[in-house]
Amino acid sequence: MRAVRLPSAQAVRAVIVASLRHGDATLDSTARALKISSRTLQRHLGRLGTSHSDILAEVRLNIACRLLVDSSKRLSEIAKFVGYSNASSFSRRFVRLMKIQPIVYRQRQLADRQGQACHRKRSHTAGP
């Protein structure tokens, strides 16, 4: 039997990000892209203290947070982009993980950005 080079958690994340773009971020598709069996991937991730579903949830959340703040996409578009069947299931999962509704998260992040921009503007215009 030949030795199989097992991927890092970061490599698995990268494959999942790419898979989400194509709408197929399943364990099987991730394993196929990494050229290992699904079971080998499961065992390997288990030894790393994580799972495909954990990494998938993390990737989805990171992308969703970025899209909520850096785009004007509607919630339903973001939900579909990150692989949820509808905005409602995405919102429930987001609240469960972030303890805040996605729309409120967006509003707070944008308000924080505006506040920081105003602060920087004032500090640059203030004289000695």
Sequence and secondary structure as in RCSB ss.txt:
>XXXX:A:sequence
MRAVRLPSAQAVRAVIVASLRHGDATLDSTARALKISSRTLQRHLGRLGTSHSDILAEVRLNIACRLLVDSSKRL
SEIAKFVGYSNASSFSRRFVRLMKIQPIVYRQRQLADRQGQACHRKRSHTAGP
>XXXX:A:secstr
        HHHHHHHHHHHHHHT   HHHHHHHHTS HHHHHHHHHHTT  HHHHHHHHHHHHHHHHHHH    H
HHHHHHTT SSHHHHHHHHHHHHSS HHHHHHHHHHHHHHHHHHHHHHHH   
